Amino acid sequence: MENKTLALSLLPHTWILDFDGTLVEHNGYKTGEDKWLPGALDFLRSIPADDYILILTARFEYWAPAKTKEFLAKHDVRYNEILFGIPQGERILINDDKPSGLCCAHAVNQKRNAGPRNIKIMLDKDL
């Protein structure tokens, strides 16, 4: 798997993260308990404290939102919001760039269940 470094400005960021297959084992909750994918906890903890974290999941709200939230709390994972029942198709982010030229949208696709172990965050004061 290729290493990916996200060079980001010092401004606060918004993180939109898929849950199953990206942070935890895909559909693991259906057969038992969620399991973190390699590097997921370290990646989540590397997100700057002032950033906003939105977690998306196709898990239906009636399925296990309490159990999912308990799992996150048990591992002391900080997030601002988690949305359940999100469609399973593509997720499209459309954003404008700053007049300074700062790119204000990044997308990282990874193989299912690979975990974000090769994604690094670098804050760049020159951006």
Secondary structure by P-SEA (a helix, b strand, c coil): cbbbbbbccccbbbbbbbccccccccccccccbbbbccaaaaaaaaccccbbbbbbbcccccccaaaaaaaaaaaccccccccccccccbbbbbbbbcccccccbbbbbbccccccccbbbbbbccc
